[in-house]
């Protein structure tokens, strides 16, 4: 089917420009924009915008309709979408309402695909048990599966228990879907294990990155100014970490690794040099504890936490960094890593989630086990004492992004997937 003949319903908890900044928000915004550019007609079902006066106008398009569903955050559940309690209470309820609206739209006719992200499709998954709703294919993207990865046996029992309602909602969506998207090849076993679905129903469609937008936001003068702000010269080491400040991002492991590197400088080359700095961008509930960890390791003057920054400043930090260090303990797809690679930066990361699809050891970076400060210190040391390799590795990282993860490539793969499920559904109907 031609893209211009498609009408797709997209269900998502949040969208950039309507609901703040985050990985999901950015993904849904880019997904919407690139499908529209291909001529697809879209109805996006999401929660009401935080700023109703300005948000929807910024997503105005003649082939786009926005439909809003209430998202009610319960007392003591915290800010919407950011706490365990909210994700396991308000989020599934929103998904029930959003999915029921999608079902009504399908019944009215003219819809070819329903594309749900996370528990936002819960009501539609339930409605598919009725008759002919099954004739409209349902594509389901569970996104990062953090509700499963954040509940391993080493974590707090109460946290594992609190995530169970959300886990059940996501599994229910997966069971009802014609096709489940894994955002990386390395994540296929994780999807199969957690969602308990048949491998034949899982397809790999990467999360994309908008290279045109990223390049437009990059400003060389801003990048130089950041180094000056830190008192660093152009050749001094600047390590960069980016992410929400919570325990599973592993920044405390990075601090421990840096402490080991500074302690060993008198006996072996650390690669850090006389002047260096590590910048950790982002904010979150782990910030105060992380600051204490930095101070207790005597790194208060060399590990800086600027908080959340604008898109322009974020791209400047990538552009001026010597190396991106992504020490995450659990990961979905990792937009952060793709952004650094797009800026031609080599990456030291953990072998978690979809990262092995992006970081190729010896080619564009290093992969180490999660939660291992010794291995992380060794990888950083190896990167810095061989800095002549970093430029070549950075160029290879950019090439990987252009070849596999740029949105024009990703949206073509998604349209191919839509065609596959439509063809399979048509065959089933004819056989019946």
C-alpha positions in Angstrom: 0.0 0.0 0.0 1.3 3.5 -0.9 2.2 5.6 2.2 -0.4 8.3 1.1 -3.1 5.7 1.2 -2.4 4.8 4.8 -4.2 6.1 7.9 -2.3 5.1 11.0 -3.4 5.6 14.6 -0.5 6.2 17.0 -1.0 5.8 20.7 1.6 7.2 23.0 1.8 8.5 26.6 3.7 11.7 25.6 5.0 13.7 22.7 7.8 16.2 22.5 6.5 19.8 22.3 3.3 18.7 24.1 4.7 17.0 27.2 8.3 18.0 27.9 11.6 16.3 26.9 12.5 12.7 27.1 13.4 9.7 25.0 9.8 8.6 24.4 8.7 12.1 23.7 11.4 12.7 21.1 10.8 9.3 19.5 7.0 9.9 19.0 7.6 13.4 17.7 10.2 12.2 15.1 8.1 9.2 14.2 5.1 11.4 13.6 7.1 14.0 11.6 8.8 11.4 9.3 5.6 9.4 8.6 3.9 12.7 7.7 6.8 13.5 5.3 6.2 10.2 3.6 2.5 11.2 3.1 0.9 9.0 5.7 -2.2 10.3 7.4 -2.0 10.1 11.2 -4.2 10.3 14.2 -2.1 10.6 17.4 -3.9 9.7 20.7 -2.0 11.1 23.7 -2.7 12.9 26.9 -3.7 16.5 27.0 -0.7 18.9 26.5 0.8 20.5 29.6 0.6 23.8 27.8 -2.6 23.8 25.8 -2.1 27.4 24.6 1.1 26.6 22.5 1.7 22.9 22.3 -0.7 21.6 19.6 -0.1 24.5 17.2 3.6 23.4 16.9 2.5 20.0 15.6 0.0 21.4 13.1 -0.2 19.5 9.8 -3.1 18.9 7.3 -2.7 15.1 7.5 -2.4 15.0 11.4 -5.1 14.9 13.9 -4.4 15.0 17.6 -6.9 13.3 20.0 -6.4 13.9 23.8 -7.3 11.5 26.6 -7.1 12.4 30.3 -4.0 11.3 32.2 -4.9 11.3 35.9 -2.0 11.2 38.4 -3.1 9.8 41.7 -2.2 11.3 45.1 1.3 10.3 46.2 2.1 8.8 42.8 4.5 11.6 41.9 4.9 13.5 38.6 3.3 11.8 35.6 5.4 9.3 33.9 8.4 9.6 36.2 7.8 7.4 39.2 7.1 3.7 39.7 3.7 4.4 41.3 2.6 6.6 38.5 3.8 4.2 35.8 1.9 1.3 37.4 -1.3 3.2 38.2 -2.1 6.2 36.1 -0.3 5.0 33.0 -2.3 1.7 32.5 -5.5 3.7 33.1 -4.5 6.2 30.5 -3.7 3.3 28.2 -7.1 1.8 28.7 -8.8 5.1 27.8 -6.6 5.8 24.8 -7.0 2.2 23.5 -10.8 2.4 23.8 -10.7 5.6 21.7 -8.6 3.8 19.1 -11.1 1.0 19.0 -13.9 3.4 18.3 -11.9 5.0 15.5 -11.2 1.6 13.9 -14.9 0.7 14.1 -15.8 3.9 12.3 -13.7 2.8 9.3 -10.8 4.1 7.3 -8.0 3.0 9.6 -5.3 0.7 8.2 -2.8 0.3 11.1 -2.9 0.9 14.9 0.6 1.6 16.2 0.9 1.5 20.0 3.8 2.4 22.2 4.0 0.8 25.6 0.9 0.5 27.8 -0.8 3.3 26.0 -2.5 0.6 23.8 -4.0 -1.4 26.6 -7.6 -0.6 25.8 -7.1 -1.4 22.2 -5.4 -4.7 23.0 -8.5 -5.7 25.1 -10.9 -4.6 22.4 -9.2 -6.8 19.8 -10.7 -9.9 21.4 -13.9 -8.9 19.7 -14.7 -9.9 16.2 -13.5 -7.9 13.3 -11.2 -5.5 15.1 -8.6 -8.1 14.2 -8.8 -7.2 10.6 -6.9 -3.9 11.3 -3.3 -4.8 12.1 -1.9 -3.8 15.4 1.9 -3.0 15.6 3.2 -2.8 19.2 6.5 -1.1 20.3 7.1 -1.8 24.0 10.0 0.7 23.9 12.7 0.3 26.6 11.1 -2.4 28.7 12.4 -0.6 31.8 9.5 -1.9 33.8 11.1 -5.4 33.4 14.8 -4.5 33.6 14.4 -2.3 36.6 13.0 -5.3 38.6 15.8 -7.8 38.6 16.2 -9.8 41.8 19.0 -7.5 43.1 16.6 -4.6 43.3 14.2 -3.7 46.2 11.4 -6.2 46.6 8.8 -3.4 46.8 10.0 -1.9 43.6 9.7 -5.2 41.8 6.2 -5.7 43.2 5.1 -2.1 42.2 6.0 -2.7 38.6 3.8 -5.8 38.2 0.6 -4.0 37.0 2.6 -2.2 34.3 4.3 -5.5 33.3 0.9 -7.1 33.0 -0.4 -4.3 30.8 2.6 -4.4 28.4 2.3 -8.2 28.1 -1.4 -7.9 27.4 -0.6 -5.5 24.5 2.1 -7.8 23.2 -0.2 -10.8 23.1 -2.8 -8.9 21.1 -0.3 -7.5 18.5 0.3 -8.8 15.0 3.9 -7.7 15.3 6.1 -6.6 18.2 8.9 -4.2 17.5 12.3 -4.8 19.0 14.4 -1.6 18.7 17.7 -3.5 18.4 18.8 -7.0 17.3 20.4 -7.4 20.7 17.1 -6.8 22.4 15.2 -9.6 20.6 16.0 -12.2 23.3 14.9 -9.7 26.0 11.6 -9.1 24.2 11.0 -12.8 23.9 11.9 -13.4 27.6 9.9 -10.7 29.1 6.8 -10.5 26.8 6.5 -14.3 26.3 5.7 -14.0 22.6 6.6 -16.1 19.6 9.8 -15.1 17.7 8.0 -15.0 14.4 5.9 -12.0 15.6 9.0 -9.9 16.6 10.6 -7.5 14.0 13.6 -5.2 14.4 12.9 -1.5 13.7 15.5 0.7 15.3 14.7 3.9 17.2 15.9 6.7 14.8 17.9 9.8 15.2 17.2 13.0 13.2 20.6 13.9 11.8 19.4 17.1 10.0 18.0 18.5 13.2 21.1 17.5 15.2 23.4 19.1 12.7 21.3 22.2 12.6 21.5 22.6 16.4 25.3 22.1 16.5 27.3 25.3 17.1 31.1 25.3 17.1 31.4 28.6 19.0 29.1 27.3 21.7 31.2 24.1 22.0 34.4 26.2 22.4 32.8 28.3 25.1 31.9 25.3 27.2 35.6 24.3 27.5 36.5 27.8 28.4 33.9 27.8 31.1 35.5 24.7 32.7 39.1 26.1 32.3 40.0 23.4 29.8 42.1 23.8 26.7 41.3 22.3 23.3 43.5 19.2 24.0 42.5 18.6 27.7 40.3 15.6 28.4 36.5 16.2 28.7 34.5 13.0 29.5 30.8 13.3 29.0 27.8 11.3 30.5 24.2 12.1 29.6 21.1 10.7 31.1 18.5 11.0 33.9 20.2 10.9 37.3 18.8 7.7 38.7 20.6 4.6 40.0 20.2 2.4 36.9 22.1 4.9 34.7 25.3 3.8 36.6 26.9 7.2 37.0 28.1 6.1 40.5 30.0 3.4 38.8 31.7 6.0 36.6 32.7 8.0 39.7 34.2 4.9 41.2 36.1 4.3 37.9 37.4 7.8 37.9 38.6 7.5 41.5 40.6 4.4 40.5 42.1 6.3 37.6 43.2 9.3 39.6 44.6 7.0 42.4 46.7 5.1 39.8 48.2 8.1 38.1 51.5 8.0 40.0 52.2 4.4 39.0 50.7 4.1 35.5 49.4 6.3 32.7 45.7 7.1 33.2 45.4 9.2 30.1 43.6 12.0 32.0 46.5 14.4 31.9 47.0 17.3 34.3 43.7 19.1 33.6 40.5 17.1 32.9 36.8 17.2 33.7 33.9 14.8 33.6 30.5 16.4 32.9 27.3 14.5 33.8 24.3 16.1 32.1 20.7 15.6 33.4 18.7 15.6 36.5 16.7 13.2 38.6 16.1 11.6 42.0 19.6 10.3 42.4 21.3 13.7 42.1 22.0 14.3 45.8 23.3 10.9 46.4 25.6 11.1 43.3 26.9 14.5 44.5 27.8 12.9 47.9 29.6 10.0 46.0 31.6 12.6 44.0 32.6 14.5 47.1 33.5 11.3 49.1 35.9 10.3 46.3 37.6 13.7 46.3 36.4 14.5 42.8 34.3 17.5 43.6 36.3 19.9 41.4 36.5 17.6 38.4 33.1 16.0 38.1 30.5 18.6 37.2 26.7 18.2 37.3 25.1 21.1 35.3 21.6 19.7 35.4 19.3 19.6 32.4 20.3 21.8 29.5 18.8 23.1 26.3 19.0 21.1 23.0 21.5 23.6 21.6 23.8 23.3 24.7 23.4 19.5 24.7 24.7 19.3 21.2 27.6 21.6 22.1 28.6 19.3 24.9 28.6 16.3 22.6 30.6 18.3 20.0 33.4 19.3 22.5 33.7 16.1 24.4 36.7 13.8 24.1 34.7 10.7 24.8 31.2 9.7 25.7 31.0 7.4 28.7 27.6 5.6 29.1 27.9 3.3 32.2 24.2 2.3 32.4 23.2 -0.8 34.4 20.1 -1.3 32.3 19.3 0.1 28.9 16.7 0.0 26.2 17.8 1.5 22.9 20.0 4.5 24.0 19.4 7.7 22.0 22.3 9.2 24.0 24.8 6.9 22.4 23.4 7.6 18.9 23.7 11.3 19.5 27.3 11.0 20.5 28.1 8.8 17.5 26.4 11.3 15.2 28.8 13.9 16.6 31.7 11.6 15.7 32.5 10.7 19.3 33.9 7.4 20.3 31.9 5.7 23.1 32.7 3.7 26.2 29.5 1.9 27.2 28.2 -1.2 29.0 27.1 -4.3 27.2 23.4 -3.7 28.1 20.2 -3.6 26.2 20.5 -2.5 22.6 24.0 -1.0 23.0 25.9 -3.9 21.2 23.9 -2.9 18.0 25.5 0.5 18.1 28.9 0.3 19.8 31.3 -2.1 18.0 34.4 -2.8 20.1 37.6 -1.8 18.3 35.6 0.0 15.6 33.8 2.9 17.2 34.2 2.3 21.0 34.4 -0.1 23.9 31.9 -2.3 25.6 32.3 -3.5 29.2 30.1 -5.4 31.7 27.5 -3.3 33.6 28.4 -2.3 37.2 32.2 -3.1 36.9 34.2 0.0 37.9 37.5 -1.8 37.2 36.6 -2.7 33.7 35.2 0.8 33.1 38.4 2.4 34.3 40.5 0.2 32.1 38.4 1.0 29.0 38.6 4.8 29.7 42.3 4.5 30.2 42.8 2.5 26.9 40.7 5.1 25.1 42.7 8.1 26.4 46.2 6.7 26.1 45.3 6.0 22.4 43.7 9.3 21.6 45.0 9.2 18.1 42.4 6.5 17.4 39.4 8.4 18.6 38.9 10.6 15.5 38.8 7.5 13.2 36.5 5.7 15.7 34.2 8.8 15.8 34.0 8.9 12.0 33.0 5.2 12.0 30.3 5.9 14.6 28.8 8.6 12.4 28.8 6.2 9.4 27.0 3.5 11.5 24.3 6.1 12.4 23.9 7.2 8.8 23.7 3.6 7.5 21.4 2.1 10.2 19.8 4.7 12.5 19.0 7.9 10.6 15.2 8.5 10.4 14.9 8.3 6.6 16.3 4.7 6.9 14.2 3.8 9.9 10.9 5.1 8.5 11.4 3.0 5.3 11.8 -0.1 7.5 8.7 0.8 9.4 6.7 1.3 6.2 7.9 -2.1 5.0 6.7 -3.6 8.3 3.3 -2.0 7.8 3.1 -3.6 4.4 4.1 -6.9 5.8 1.3 -7.0 8.4 -1.3 -5.6 6.0 -0.4 -8.3 3.4 -0.5 -11.0 6.1 -3.9 -9.8 7.3 -5.3 -9.6 3.8 -4.1 -13.2 3.2 -5.8 -14.4 6.4 -9.1 -12.7 5.4 -9.0 -14.3 1.9 -8.3 -17.7 3.4 -11.1 -17.4 5.8 
